[in-house]
Amino acid sequence: MPERLTEMLMDTWTPLIILWITVLPSIYMAPMNQSQVLPSGFSTGLKRVNEEQRVLLRSKRGWVWNQMFVLEEFSGPEPILVGRLHTDLDPGSSKIKYILSGDGAGTIFVINDKTGDIHAMKRLDREEKAEYTLTAQAVDRDTNQPLEPPSEFIIKVQDINDNAPEFVEGPYHATVPEMSVVGTFVTKVTATDADDPVYGNSAKLVYSILEGQPYFSIEPHTAIIKTALPNMDREAKEEYFVVIQAKDMGGHMGGLSGTTTVTITLSDVNDNPPKFAQSLYHFSVMEDVALGEPIGRVKANDLDIGENAKSSYDIIEGDGMDVFEITTDAQTQDGIIRVRKPLDFETKKSYTLKVEAANIHIDPRFLSGGPFKDTATVKIVVEDADEPPVFSSPTYLLEVHENAALNSVLGQVTAHDPDVSSSPIRFSIDRHTDLERQFNINAEDGKITLATPLDRETSTWHNITIVATETRNHSQVSRVPVAIKVLDVNDNAPEFASEHEAFLCENGKPGQVIQIVSAVDKDDPKNGHYFLYSLLPEMVNNPNFTIKKNEDNTLSILAKHSGFSRQKQEVYLLPIVISDSGTPPMSSTGTLTIRVCGCSSDGTVQSCNAEAYVLPIGLSMGALIAILACIILLLVIVVLFVTLRRHKNEPLIIKDDEDVRENIIRYDDEGGGEEDTEAFDIATLQNPDGINGFLPRKDIKPDLQFMPRQGLAPVPNGVDVDEFINVRLHEADNDPTAPPYDSIQIYGYEGKGSAAGSLSSLESSTSDSDQNFDYLSEWGPRFKRLGELYSVGESDKET
C-alpha cells in the first residue's frame, strides 16, 4: 500500500518538477540569454493531470510563464532570438509545424515552423510600443490539423536609457520680492523622461543649477528653486538668468540630461525713502499772478517703483503757509506749488517755505532703516507788476433829492495806483450804464455831478459804473459800481384813486352814505400818507350833500335830505379838495358826479335816466330792448322772403336768341383762335333752315359797301350736307361781301407734341427747286396722298 501511494505521487509531481526546472530559469534569465523556451502543451497537460488525479495545486505563482522579453534598440548582423516554442507532443520528428499570429507576426517577429524559434527582425522602440500580444499553435504538417489548442503569450520590449529628460513647460519666468530671506520659495520646474520609470534608473531624475549661483538653489529631487542669498536689492540688480539641469540615471555617470532657463525678477518693496534732488529751490512770481496758477515744481526722487514710489507733499513751515499750497502731480510725482491768496509786491516781496515729501505706502519691515520722508527749502521772490488803480471802496452808494439843482455834486469816488511808481488817475463814466447821460464826473477828482433833472416817481435808483484809468498806461483800468438813490420830495398833489361816479336813490334817507372815495399820492413820505378833504368855499353850505373823513384815510359822501327827483335834477357835481401833509403841502380838486336813480325797496339801483318815466308801468329797460330785438328780427325775415320770391319768378331756361352751342367750338385744324370764331357765322352750319341775311365782317371793314345778297331758299332738313357746303363755298368765293375776306393768319407754332414738326415753308432758306419731298412717304398713311402728289410734281418738273 505505501509503495502504491509513492508511485502515484511520483507520477503526479514528476512532470511539474521537470517544467519548474526547465521553464523558470529561462524566464528569469531571458534578459541575459535573449532566448526562452515556452512549452506549448503545458496548459493542456496540467489540466489533464488535474482532471485525472484531482490534486489541489497552488494557483498563485511568483513567475509568469507566458512572457518573453526583447531588448529595445538592439541592432546586430543577425536577427535576435526572442524565445522558442515547444510542445510535449513533439517526439523530435518533423511532423509538427509551429504557427505564429498576432501583433507583428510575420513582419516584426518570425518563427521557425520546425524548431519553434522566434526571432525579432527589426529594431524595437519601447517608447513607441512596449509589448506585443501573439498566439502560438502546433499543427500537423501534413494535415494542418491542430494538435492542441492555441496558446497566447506576450513579448515585452525591455527598456534601455535612450531618452534624455525634457522640460516641456520651459523656459520659465518667476518673481520673488527683493530683500527676501534665504530659502524663500521662487518657483518649481518639472522635467519628463520617456524611458520606463519602473525599470532601472533610466527615468530617475536629479536636478541641479548650472548658472545662477550663489543667488538661488534647487532641491535635487523636487526641483523647487529657492533664494540662496539674503537682502538681494532690486535697485542693484533686478533680473537674474538661471540655468537648470535635469539628469537621469539618478545623476550618475553615463546618464542623459536636459536643461531649461528660468528668468527670475525681483519685485519691488518700499525699502527706499524719497529724496529731494536739491535742498534749496528758488522761484520768482509776478504779483498779479492769478489764484491757483502754478509758480514752480519740486521733485523728491524715490528709487522704488509703482505704488512704493508715490509721495505726498506738504508745507510744514514758513511765512507763506496761508499764501501758497503744494499738490502732487499724479503722473510725474512732482510737487506743484500754487498761489492761494493775492500777492502784493508793495506789502511783501519774498517768502520762505519748508516742504516735505513722504511715502504714501510704508512697509513696516523697513521702518528701522529711518523715516521715509525728506524736506527741502523753497524761496519765492515776488516781482513788481504794473497793477490797475484801486478804488477806496468796492462799491459806492450816493443819495440825491429829486429836486436837486443841475451840476450839483452828488458824491465822490477815489482811487490810487498801488505801484511804487504811482501814476495819476483819470475818472470817467461808462456810458453803457448811463445811456441818458444824467450824470457827469470830474476826470481829476472823481466828483459826480447831476446833468439832467431827476424824478423819483419815474426811477428811484440809478446804477452807473465809474472807470479809473492810469494816465501813463491806459491798459491799466479798474471799474467800480455806483448806486445813486433818488430821495423823495413832495412835488405831487394827491388825487382820487379812480374816477368815481356815485348813485343816489330817489327814496334815499337823510344821512345815507352815497359813496366812499379814496386818494393816492405819487410821493412817498417817510411817515405815510395823511390826506385832508374839504369842499370848495362856495360849496361849504351845500344844501344837498356833506362829507365825512374816515379813520382809514378815506372820505364818505352823505346826503343831507331825502326826496331827490330825476325829473327835477338828474346829475349833481360835487367838487372836493384833497390836500397832503407834506412840506410844502400839495392839493388838488376832484369833482364827484352824483346821479339820481330809481331804486327798488331794498336800495338796488334800477334806472338812472329821466326818460324812464315815459315807459309803461312795470316795463323795465331790459324788456324794452328784448321787444326791439324781436321787431328787428321780424323785419329781416320779411326782407329775405321777398328777395327769394323775386328770384323764383325769373325763367330758368335759356332764351331763344342764346345758343349755348356757340360756346362749344372744336378745332381739328391749326386755326387762328378767336378770329375764326368772330369771322364765321357758325349758326348757319348748325341750323341750315336758319335765317338769311347780311352778316357784317368783324375783323376788318371793306372799302366798298355792297348790298346784302339774297339768301337762298330754305333747304329741307334732308339735304345733302356735302352739297350744301360746296354751294356755300362757291357763293363765298364769288361774293366779295360774304365773309371771310382773304387775310393773313400767323401761326406761332404747329401745336404741342406734333410729330410732323412745322409744315410752314415761309421761314425756309431753300427754294422749291431744292426741296426733296421723299420724306413725306415716311410719315405714315395720313401723308401718303400728299407724298404722291409732290412726287409726281417732281417727276413732271424733270420731264
C-alpha positions in Angstrom: 0.0 0.0 0.0 2.8 2.6 0.8 4.6 1.6 -2.4 1.4 2.3 -4.4 0.9 5.7 -2.9 4.6 6.6 -3.6 4.2 5.6 -7.2 1.1 7.7 -7.6 2.8 10.8 -6.1 5.8 10.3 -8.4 3.5 10.1 -11.4 1.8 13.3 -10.4 4.7 15.6 -9.4 7.3 14.4 -11.8 6.0 16.5 -14.8 5.7 19.6 -12.6 9.2 19.3 -11.3 10.5 18.9 -14.8 8.6 22.1 -16.0 9.8 24.0 -13.0 13.4 23.2 -13.7 13.1 23.8 -17.5 10.9 27.0 -17.8 11.7 29.0 -14.7 15.4 29.6 -15.3 14.7 30.5 -18.9 12.2 33.2 -17.9 14.4 34.9 -15.3 17.5 34.6 -17.4 15.8 36.0 -20.6 17.3 39.5 -20.4 20.7 37.9 -20.2 20.3 35.0 -22.7 17.9 36.6 -25.1 16.2 33.2 -25.6 13.3 31.5 -23.9 11.5 28.2 -24.3 7.7 28.1 -23.9 6.2 24.6 -23.7 3.1 25.0 -25.7 1.4 21.9 -24.2 1.9 23.0 -20.7 -1.6 24.3 -20.0 -3.2 21.2 -21.6 -1.1 18.7 -19.7 -1.7 20.5 -16.4 -5.4 20.4 -17.0 -5.4 16.7 -17.8 -3.4 15.9 -14.7 -5.8 17.9 -12.6 -8.8 16.1 -14.0 -7.3 12.6 -13.6 -5.7 12.9 -10.1 -7.9 15.6 -8.6 -5.0 17.0 -6.8 -5.3 20.6 -5.5 -2.5 22.8 -6.8 -1.4 26.4 -5.8 -2.8 29.0 -8.3 -0.6 31.9 -7.2 2.9 31.8 -8.6 5.8 34.2 -8.3 6.7 34.0 -12.0 4.8 34.3 -15.3 5.4 31.5 -17.8 3.7 33.1 -20.9 6.0 36.1 -21.3 9.1 36.8 -23.4 11.5 39.8 -23.4 13.4 41.5 -26.1 15.8 44.4 -25.6 14.9 47.6 -27.4 17.1 49.4 -29.9 19.1 46.1 -30.4 20.9 46.0 -33.7 23.2 43.3 -35.0 24.1 41.4 -38.1 21.6 38.7 -37.4 18.0 38.7 -36.2 17.8 38.5 -32.4 16.4 35.3 -30.9 13.5 36.2 -28.7 12.5 32.7 -27.5 11.5 29.2 -28.5 8.1 27.4 -28.6 7.9 23.7 -27.8 5.2 21.2 -27.2 5.4 17.9 -25.3 3.7 16.2 -28.2 6.8 16.8 -30.3 8.7 13.5 -30.4 11.5 15.1 -32.3 10.2 14.3 -35.8 9.4 16.8 -38.4 5.7 16.2 -38.5 4.8 19.2 -36.2 4.6 22.7 -37.6 4.6 25.8 -35.5 2.4 28.8 -36.5 2.7 32.4 -35.0 -0.1 35.1 -35.3 -0.9 38.4 -33.6 0.9 41.7 -33.2 3.8 42.0 -35.6 3.7 38.3 -36.6 5.4 37.7 -39.9 6.9 41.3 -40.1 8.5 42.1 -36.7 8.5 38.6 -35.3 9.2 35.4 -37.4 9.0 31.8 -36.2 10.8 28.8 -37.4 8.0 26.4 -38.1 10.1 23.4 -37.4 12.1 24.3 -34.3 9.7 27.0 -32.9 12.4 29.6 -32.6 11.1 33.2 -32.6 13.4 36.0 -34.0 12.9 39.8 -34.0 13.6 41.1 -37.5 13.6 44.9 -36.7 14.8 47.3 -34.1 12.2 47.9 -31.5 11.4 51.1 -29.5 9.7 50.7 -26.2 8.6 54.3 -26.2 6.7 53.6 -29.5 5.2 50.2 -28.4 6.0 48.5 -25.1 4.6 45.0 -25.6 3.2 42.7 -28.3 0.5 40.0 -27.9 0.9 36.9 -30.1 -0.7 33.5 -30.4 1.2 30.2 -31.0 -0.2 26.9 -32.2 1.2 23.5 -33.2 -0.4 21.7 -36.2 0.2 18.5 -38.1 2.5 19.4 -41.0 0.7 17.0 -43.3 -2.9 17.6 -42.5 -2.7 21.1 -40.9 -4.9 19.8 -38.1 -4.2 21.4 -34.7 -2.5 19.1 -32.2 -3.6 21.2 -29.3 -5.4 24.5 -28.6 -3.7 27.8 -29.4 -1.6 29.4 -26.6 -1.4 33.2 -26.2 1.7 34.9 -24.9 3.3 38.4 -24.6 6.6 39.7 -25.9 7.7 42.8 -23.8 10.2 45.3 -25.1 12.8 45.8 -22.4 13.8 49.5 -21.8 17.2 51.0 -22.2 18.2 54.6 -21.4 17.8 56.1 -24.8 15.7 59.3 -23.9 17.1 62.4 -22.4 14.9 64.4 -19.9 12.9 67.3 -21.3 11.4 70.5 -19.8 8.2 70.7 -21.7 6.9 73.9 -20.0 10.2 75.8 -20.2 11.6 78.4 -20.4 10.3 79.7 -17.1 9.6 83.1 -15.6 9.4 83.7 -11.9 9.2 86.7 -9.5 10.3 87.0 -5.9 10.3 90.1 -3.7 13.6 91.8 -3.2 15.2 91.7 0.3 13.7 88.2 0.8 15.2 85.9 3.4 17.2 82.8 2.4 15.1 79.8 1.5 12.2 81.9 0.1 10.3 79.9 -2.5 10.7 81.2 -6.0 9.2 78.6 -8.4 9.2 74.9 -9.3 10.3 73.3 -12.6 9.4 69.9 -14.0 11.2 67.6 -16.5 9.9 64.5 -18.1 11.7 61.3 -19.3 10.2 59.0 -21.9 12.1 55.9 -20.5 10.4 53.3 -18.3 10.1 54.7 -14.8 9.6 51.3 -13.2 12.6 49.6 -14.7 16.0 50.6 -13.7 17.2 54.2 -13.3 16.5 55.3 -16.8 13.8 57.8 -15.7 15.1 58.7 -12.3 15.9 62.4 -12.5 18.2 64.6 -10.4 18.1 68.5 -10.7 21.0 70.9 -10.4 21.8 74.6 -11.1 24.3 75.2 -13.9 24.1 79.0 -13.8 22.6 81.3 -11.1 24.6 80.6 -8.1 25.1 81.7 -5.4 21.9 83.6 -5.6 19.5 80.7 -5.9 19.4 76.9 -5.1 17.3 74.0 -6.2 16.1 70.9 -4.5 17.7 67.9 -6.4 14.6 65.7 -6.4 11.6 68.2 -6.1 13.1 70.8 -8.4 11.9 73.6 -6.1 14.0 76.8 -6.6 14.7 79.0 -3.6 16.7 82.1 -2.7 20.2 81.4 -1.5 21.4 84.9 -0.6 19.8 87.4 1.8 19.0 91.1 1.1 19.0 90.9 -2.7 18.4 94.5 -3.8 16.2 95.2 -6.8 17.7 98.7 -7.2 21.2 97.0 -7.6 20.1 94.2 -9.9 16.6 93.4 -10.9 16.7 90.3 -13.1 18.6 87.0 -12.9 19.1 84.3 -15.5 19.2 80.8 -14.0 20.0 77.5 -16.0 18.5 74.3 -14.5 19.7 70.8 -15.5 17.8 67.5 -15.1 19.9 64.3 -15.4 18.6 60.7 -15.4 20.2 57.5 -14.1 19.9 59.2 -10.7 22.5 61.7 -11.7 25.2 59.0 -12.1 27.9 58.9 -14.8 26.5 58.0 -18.2 23.1 59.4 -17.6 21.4 61.7 -20.1 20.5 65.3 -19.3 18.3 68.3 -20.4 18.4 71.9 -19.4 16.0 74.9 -19.2 16.2 78.5 -18.3 14.4 80.4 -15.5 14.3 84.2 -15.6 13.8 85.4 -12.1 12.8 89.0 -11.5 13.0 90.8 -8.1 9.8 92.6 -7.4 9.9 96.0 -5.6 9.3 96.6 -2.0 9.3 100.0 -0.3 12.8 99.9 1.1 13.9 103.4 -0.1 12.7 106.8 1.2 12.1 109.8 -1.1 15.0 112.2 -1.6 14.9 115.8 -2.9 17.3 116.4 -5.8 18.4 119.6 -4.1 17.9 121.1 -0.7 17.1 124.7 -1.8 14.8 125.8 -4.6 14.4 129.4 -5.9 11.3 130.7 -7.7 10.0 134.1 -8.7 6.5 135.2 -9.4 4.7 138.3 -10.6 2.5 139.9 -8.0 -0.5 139.9 -10.4 -0.5 136.1 -10.9 -3.9 134.6 -10.9 -5.0 132.5 -8.0 -4.5 128.8 -8.4 -1.7 129.3 -11.0 1.4 127.1 -10.6 4.6 129.0 -9.8 7.1 126.1 -9.6 7.8 122.4 -9.2 9.9 120.4 -6.7 10.8 116.7 -7.1 11.6 114.1 -4.5 13.2 111.0 -6.2 12.4 107.5 -5.0 14.4 104.5 -6.1 11.3 102.3 -5.7 8.7 102.0 -8.4 4.9 101.9 -8.7 2.9 102.4 -5.5 6.1 102.3 -3.4 7.4 105.4 -5.2 4.3 107.6 -4.6 4.9 110.5 -2.3 2.7 113.3 -0.9 4.0 116.9 -0.4 3.2 119.3 2.4 4.3 122.8 3.5 5.3 122.3 7.1 7.0 125.6 7.9 7.4 129.1 6.5 5.9 132.6 6.4 3.7 131.8 3.4 1.8 128.7 4.6 -1.5 130.5 4.1 -0.4 132.2 0.8 0.8 129.1 -1.1 -0.1 125.4 -1.3 1.6 122.4 -2.8 -0.1 119.4 -4.5 1.2 116.2 -6.1 1.2 115.6 -9.8 -0.2 112.0 -10.2 1.7 111.4 -13.4 5.2 112.8 -12.7 5.1 112.7 -8.8 6.2 116.3 -8.8 5.2 118.7 -6.1 3.4 121.7 -7.7 3.4 125.0 -5.7 0.3 127.2 -6.4 -0.9 130.6 -5.2 -3.8 130.6 -2.7 -4.1 134.4 -1.9 -3.3 137.5 -3.9 0.3 138.7 -3.8 1.4 142.3 -3.3 4.9 143.4 -4.1 4.4 146.6 -2.1 3.4 144.7 1.0 5.8 141.6 0.9 8.5 140.9 -1.6 9.6 137.4 -0.7 8.5 134.2 1.1 10.4 131.2 2.6 8.8 127.8 2.8 9.8 124.4 4.0 8.2 121.5 2.1 8.2 117.8 3.0 7.9 114.7 0.8 6.7 111.5 2.4 5.9 108.0 1.1 2.2 107.1 1.0 2.6 103.4 1.3 5.2 102.4 4.0 6.4 98.8 4.7 6.7 98.2 8.4 9.6 95.8 7.9 11.9 98.7 6.9 10.9 101.3 9.4 14.1 100.7 11.3 16.0 102.0 8.3 14.9 105.5 9.0 11.9 107.8 8.2 10.6 107.5 4.7 10.4 111.3 4.1 12.6 114.2 3.2 12.5 118.0 3.4 13.7 121.0 1.3 13.6 124.8 1.5 11.8 126.9 -1.1 12.4 130.6 -1.5 9.8 132.6 -3.5 10.5 136.2 -4.7 7.6 138.4 -5.6 8.2 140.7 -8.6 6.6 144.0 -9.1 3.9 144.3 -11.8 2.0 147.3 -13.2 -1.3 147.0 -11.4 -4.5 148.7 -12.2 -5.9 151.5 -10.0 -7.5 150.5 -6.7 -10.7 152.3 -5.5 -11.1 153.2 -1.9 -14.3 151.2 -1.8 -15.5 148.2 -3.7 -18.9 149.9 -4.2 -20.4 153.4 -3.6 -23.9 154.5 -2.5 -24.9 158.1 -3.2 -28.2 159.8 -2.3 -29.8 162.9 -4.0 -33.1 164.7 -3.8 -35.2 164.6 -6.9 -35.4 168.5 -6.9 -31.6 168.8 -6.8 -30.2 171.5 -9.0 -28.3 170.7 -12.2 -24.5 170.4 -11.8 -24.8 169.8 -8.0 -22.3 167.4 -6.6 -23.8 164.0 -5.6 -20.7 162.4 -4.2 -17.1 161.5 -4.9 -15.1 158.3 -5.8 -11.4 158.0 -5.1 -8.7 155.6 -6.4 -4.9 155.3 -6.3 -2.2 153.4 -8.2 -0.8 150.7 -5.9 2.6 150.5 -7.7 5.7 152.0 -6.2 5.9 154.5 -9.1 2.4 155.8 -8.7 0.6 157.1 -11.8 -2.1 159.9 -11.9 -5.6 158.6 -12.3 -8.4 159.8 -14.6 -12.1 159.0 -14.0 -14.9 158.6 -16.4 -18.4 157.2 -16.6 -19.1 154.0 -18.6 -21.9 155.4 -20.8 -23.3 152.0 -21.4 -24.6 152.3 -17.9 -25.8 155.9 -18.3 -27.4 156.0 -21.7 -29.4 159.1 -21.0 -26.3 160.9 -19.7 -27.9 162.0 -16.5 -24.6 162.3 -14.6 -21.1 163.7 -15.1 -17.8 163.1 -13.3 -14.8 165.3 -12.9 -11.9 163.4 -14.5 -9.4 164.7 -12.0 -11.0 164.4 -8.5 -13.8 161.9 -9.2 -16.7 164.2 -8.2 -20.1 163.1 -9.6 -22.5 165.8 -10.6 -26.1 166.0 -11.9 -26.5 166.6 -15.6 -30.3 166.2 -16.1 -33.3 166.6 -13.6 -34.3 163.5 -11.7 -37.8 162.3 -10.9 -38.2 159.8 -8.1 -41.6 158.8 -9.4 -40.0 157.7 -12.7 -36.9 155.9 -11.4 -35.8 155.6 -7.8 -32.4 154.0 -8.4 -29.7 154.7 -10.9 -26.7 152.3 -11.3 -23.7 153.5 -13.1 -20.1 152.3 -13.4 -17.1 154.6 -12.9 -13.8 153.8 -14.8 -10.4 154.7 -13.4 -7.5 154.7 -15.8 -3.8 155.3 -15.3 -2.5 158.2 -17.3 0.9 156.6 -18.0 -0.6 153.2 -19.1 -4.1 153.3 -20.5 -4.3 149.5 -20.4 -4.5 149.6 -16.6 -8.2 150.1 -15.9 -10.4 149.5 -12.9 -14.2 149.7 -12.6 -16.4 150.3 -9.6 -20.3 150.2 -9.4 -22.0 153.3 -8.0 -25.6 153.2 -6.9 -27.5 156.5 -6.8 -30.7 156.7 -4.8 -33.2 159.5 -5.6 -34.8 160.8 -2.4 -38.4 161.9 -2.4 -39.6 165.5 -2.5 -43.3 166.5 -2.0 -43.9 167.6 -5.6 -47.1 165.7 -6.4 -50.6 166.6 -5.3 -52.9 163.9 -4.2 -55.8 162.9 -6.4 -58.7 160.5 -6.5 -57.6 156.9 -6.7 -60.1 156.3 -9.6 -62.9 158.1 -11.4 -65.8 157.8 -9.0 -69.5 158.1 -10.1 -72.0 158.0 -7.2 -75.6 156.9 -7.4 -78.3 158.4 -5.2 -81.7 156.8 -4.8 -84.8 158.9 -5.0 -86.2 157.2 -2.0 -83.0 157.6 0.0 -82.9 158.7 3.6 -81.1 161.7 5.1 -77.6 160.9 6.3 -77.2 157.9 4.0 -73.7 157.3 2.7 -73.8 157.8 -1.0 -70.1 157.0 -1.9 -66.8 156.3 -0.2 -63.8 157.8 -2.1 -60.0 157.4 -1.6 -57.0 159.3 -2.7 -53.5 158.5 -3.9 -50.2 160.4 -3.9 -47.2 159.6 -6.1 -44.9 160.9 -3.4 -43.5 158.6 -0.8 -43.4 160.3 2.6 -41.5 158.6 5.4 -44.4 158.5 7.8 -47.1 157.5 5.2 -49.9 159.5 3.6 -52.4 161.6 5.5 -55.0 163.4 3.4 -57.2 166.3 4.2 -60.6 166.5 2.5 -62.8 169.7 2.2 -65.4 171.3 0.0 -64.8 174.4 -2.0 -65.5 177.6 0.0 -68.6 178.3 -2.1 -69.8 174.7 -1.6 -69.4 174.6 2.2 -73.1 175.3 2.8 -74.2 172.8 0.2 -77.9 172.1 0.9 -77.8 168.6 -0.6 -74.6 166.9 0.4 -71.9 166.8 3.1 -68.6 164.9 3.6 -67.1 163.0 6.5 -63.4 161.9 7.0 -62.9 158.3 7.9 -60.2 156.8 10.0 -58.7 154.8 7.1 -57.8 158.0 5.3 -60.9 157.8 3.0 -63.9 160.1 2.6 -67.6 159.4 2.9 -70.2 161.4 0.9 -73.6 161.7 2.7 -77.0 163.0 1.6 -78.4 165.8 3.7 -82.1 165.2 2.9 -84.4 162.9 1.0 -86.8 163.5 -1.8 -84.4 163.8 -4.7 -86.1 163.6 -8.1 -84.7 162.7 -11.5 -87.3 165.0 -13.2 -86.1 167.9 -11.1 -82.4 167.3 -11.4 -80.7 164.2 -12.7 -77.0 164.9 -12.0 -75.2 166.7 -9.2 -71.5 167.8 -9.3 -69.6 167.9 -6.0 -66.1 169.5 -6.1 -63.8 168.1 -3.3 -60.4 169.5 -2.3 -57.7 166.9 -1.4 -54.5 168.1 0.5 -51.5 166.1 1.7 -49.4 166.7 4.8 -46.1 167.4 3.1 -43.8 170.4 3.3 -45.0 172.4 1.5 -48.4 170.8 1.3 -49.9 170.0 -2.1 -53.5 169.9 -3.0 -55.9 169.2 -5.9 -59.6 169.4 -6.6 -61.6 166.5 -7.8 -65.2 166.5 -8.9 -67.6 163.7 -7.9 -70.5 163.0 -10.2 -73.7 162.0 -8.4 -76.6 160.6 -10.4 -80.2 160.4 -9.1 -81.6 156.9 -9.8 -84.7 155.0 -9.3 -84.2 152.2 -6.8 -86.1 149.2 -5.5 -87.4 149.0 -2.0 -84.2 147.3 -0.9 -82.0 150.1 -2.4 -81.0 148.4 -5.6 -80.4 150.8 -8.5 -82.8 150.1 -11.4 -82.8 153.2 -13.7 -80.9 156.5 -13.7 -82.4 158.2 -16.8 -85.2 160.7 -16.7 -86.8 159.2 -19.9 -87.6 156.1 -18.0 -90.8 157.8 -16.7 -92.5 157.6 -20.2 -92.2 153.8 -20.1 -95.3 151.7 -19.2 -95.6 150.8 -15.6 -93.8 147.6 -14.8 -91.8 147.6 -18.1 -88.1 147.6 -17.5 -85.3 148.7 -19.8 -84.3 145.1 -20.4 -87.8 144.2 -21.6 -87.8 147.1 -23.9 -84.5 146.0 -25.5 -85.9 142.5 -26.0 -89.0 143.8 -27.8 -86.9 146.0 -30.1 -84.7 143.0 -30.9 -87.7 140.9 -31.9 -89.1 143.6 -34.2 -85.7 143.9 -36.0 -85.6 140.1 -36.4 -89.1 140.0 -38.0 -88.1 142.8 -40.4 -85.0 140.9 -41.6 -87.1 137.7 -42.2 -89.6 139.6 -44.3 -86.9 141.2 -46.5 -85.3 137.7 -47.1 -88.7 136.3 -48.0 -89.4 139.0 -50.6 -85.9 138.6 -52.1 -86.4 134.9 -52.5 -89.8 135.3 -54.2 -88.3 137.7 -56.8 -85.6 135.2 -57.7 -88.1 132.4 -58.2 -90.0 134.5 -60.9 -87.0 134.6 -63.2 -87.1 131.9 -66.0 -84.7 129.1 -65.6 -84.5 128.3 -69.4 -82.2 129.8 -72.0 -83.6 132.4 -74.3 -84.2 131.6 -77.9 -81.6 134.1 -79.1 -79.0 132.4 -76.9 -77.5 129.3 -78.3 -75.1 127.6 -76.0 -73.7 125.6 -78.8 -71.8 128.6 -80.0 -69.7 128.4 -76.9 -68.6 124.9 -77.7 -66.2 125.0 -80.7 -63.9 122.1 -81.6 -60.8 122.8 -83.6 -59.4 119.9 -85.6 -57.1 122.1 -87.5 -54.4 124.7 -86.6 -56.6 127.8 -86.9 -56.3 131.4 -85.8 -58.1 131.2 -82.5 -60.6 133.8 -81.6 -60.5 135.5 -85.0 -62.0 132.4 -86.6 -65.0 132.4 -84.2 -65.6 136.0 -85.0 -65.2 135.8 -88.8 -67.6 132.9 -89.4 -71.2 132.6 -88.6 -71.3 129.1 -87.3 -75.0 129.3 -86.7 -75.7 128.6 -90.4 -73.9 125.3 -90.2 -75.7 124.4 -87.0 -79.2 125.1 -88.5 -79.4 125.0 -92.3 -83.0 126.3 -92.0 -81.9 129.4 -90.1 -82.5 133.0 -91.1 -80.8 134.6 -94.1 -79.3 138.0 -94.0 -76.2 140.1 -94.2 -73.6 139.3 -91.6 -71.0 142.2 -91.3 -67.4 141.3 -91.1 -65.9 141.9 -87.6 -62.2 141.7 -88.3 -61.8 144.5 -91.0 -64.2 146.9 -92.6 -64.5 146.6 -96.5 -63.5 149.6 -98.6 -66.7 149.3 -100.7 -70.1 148.6 -99.4 -72.3 146.1 -101.2 -75.9 145.4 -100.9 -76.9 142.4 -98.9 -77.1 139.3 -101.0 -80.2 137.4 -101.5 -80.3 134.4 -99.3 -81.2 131.0 -100.8 -84.4 129.4 -100.2 -84.7 127.2 -97.1 -83.3 123.8 -97.7 -85.2 120.8 -96.4 -83.7 119.0 -93.4 -82.8 116.0 -95.6 -80.5 117.9 -97.9 -77.0 116.6 -98.5 -74.6 118.4 -96.3 -71.7 118.0 -98.7 -73.6 119.6 -101.5 -74.8 122.4 -99.2 -71.2 123.2 -98.2 -70.0 123.2 -101.8 -72.7 125.7 -102.8 -72.0 127.9 -99.9 -68.2 127.8 -100.7 -68.8 128.7 -104.3 -71.1 131.6 -103.3 -68.5 132.9 -100.8 -65.7 132.7 -103.4 -67.7 134.9 -105.9 -69.3 137.3 -103.4 -66.9 139.9 -102.0 -69.3 140.9 -99.3 -69.5 137.4 -97.9 -67.1 136.6 -95.1 -64.4 135.7 -94.7 -62.2 138.0 -96.7 -58.7 137.0 -97.6 -56.4 137.7 -94.7 -53.1 136.5 -93.4 -53.1 134.4 -90.3 -49.8 133.9 -88.4 -49.4 130.7 -86.5 -46.7 130.8 -83.8 -46.4 127.0 -83.6 -47.9 123.9 -85.1 -49.3 122.5 -81.9 -47.7 120.9 -78.9 -46.4 117.4 -79.4 -46.7 117.5 -83.3 -44.8 114.6 -84.8 -44.5 116.3 -88.2 -43.0 119.5 -86.9 -43.6 122.8 -88.7 -45.3 122.5 -92.1 -44.7 126.1 -93.0 -42.1 127.0 -95.7 -42.2 130.7 -95.1 -39.1 130.6 -93.0 -37.2 128.1 -95.2 -34.0 129.3 -96.7 -34.2 127.0 -99.7 -36.1 127.3 -102.9 -38.8 125.0 -104.2 -36.3 123.6 -106.6 -34.1 122.5 -103.8 -36.8 120.8 -101.8 -36.9 117.0 -101.6 -40.3 115.6 -100.5 -39.4 112.0 -100.4 -39.6 112.0 -96.7 -43.4 112.5 -96.9 -43.9 108.9 -97.6 -42.2 108.0 -94.3 -44.8 110.0 -92.2 -47.5 107.3 -92.3 -50.8 106.7 -94.1 -52.1 110.2 -93.4 -49.4 111.8 -95.6 -49.4 109.1 -98.3 -51.6 111.1 -100.8 -49.6 114.2 -100.2 -46.4 112.4 -100.8 -47.7 111.0 -104.1 -48.7 114.5 -105.3 -45.3 116.0 -104.5 -43.5 113.1 -106.0 -45.5 113.5 -109.3 -44.7 117.2 -109.3 -41.0 116.5 -109.0 -41.1 114.0 -111.9 -43.1 116.4 -114.1 -40.5 119.1 -113.5 -37.8 116.7 -114.6 -39.9 115.8 -117.7 
